[in-house]
């Protein structure tokens, strides 16, 4: 699987997850290298980052498997002083949507919830999902 195919598969899965959500939904979602800033009126917004690791050969023999590991990071923000209920619901939904899933040849591991705390005027929680994608050569 090429880097572009892997990145597209992960972003497509993230977008589909947000599109299928009922309220509370993020007011804004920002992906890697996307222009824009959250609106000061946003009650809930998310930044999505795909961090790929170093590809390594995962098997020997006639068909060689090359594996690229990585981490998908959802940074979830709510304004300071507005509580964390909507944020906690979003965290739980993301954990369920990605936990132990294989979608478009990307294998997602068990997500980790992280309470980050205050970031400027926002309260931040993260969901980090380890993943890997394989490329097989015959």
Order of alpha helices (4+ residues) and beta strands (2+ residues): alpha-beta-beta-beta-beta-alpha-beta-beta-beta-beta
